[in-house]
């Protein structure tokens, strides 16, 4: 079962802000888009991995393992997307 996080939770996890995450979405760095549930973005491991790579942030080990289990290739965010 896929676990979703809110934009605020993802921003906190990655040490950034919600507006910066929204900027990644607007610039097409996150694809497919996180689903909207009741007007809120629902971020899955795939989306969080993409955001971390775009921001150059290392994912927490637990989340990295979940992303790999869901079939997301991740390098941990080190220098990816630059």
N, C-alpha and C positions, 0 to 999 in steps of 0.2 A: 504494500500500500504506500502510495506517495504521500509524504508529509509536506505540508505547505507552511510557509512563513509569511508574515506581513512585510510590507516595505520597511516599516520601522524596525522590525526585528532583524531584517537583512542588513539594513544600514548599521545597526549596532554591532552585528556580527562582523561586518567587514570594516568597521571603523570609518564610516563615511556618513553622508546625509541622504535623506530621502530625495531632495532635489537633484543631487548628483546621480542617484539611481535612475530617476526619471529622465535625466539627460542621456544616459546610456540607452534607454528605451527609445527616445526620440531620434537618436543618431543611428539606430539600427544595430547596436552592439549586442542586444539581447534578442535572440530568435529561436523558436517562436516566442511571441510575447507571453508574459505571465498572464494566466487567466484572470479575468475580473469576476469576483464573487462579491455580490452586494456592494459594488462600486469600489472594491479594494483589490489590489493586485495580490495574487496568490503565488508566491515564489517557490518553485520546486528546486531540487538539487541542481538540475540542468541550468536553470536561470541563475542561480547563485554562483555556480561554477563559472559561467560566462561573465558575470559581473566582476568576480574576483580577478579573472584573467585580464579584463579590460582595465581594471584599476591597479593591476600589478600587486595584488594582495594574496598572501598565502592562505589557503583555506584551512580551517581547523581540521585535524585529522579525521574526526568522526564524520564530518560532512563530506570530506574528500572520499572516504570509503563508501559512503552512501551514494555519491555521484557515480563512482566507478561501478557499484552494484546495479545502478539503474542504466548503465550503458553509456555514461558520459565520460569522454576522455578528458583527463585533466592533468596538467603538469604542476598543479599546486599554485598557479598564478604567477610564478616567477618569470617576469619578462614577457609573458604571452600577450599577444594582441598589440604589440608595440611596433 
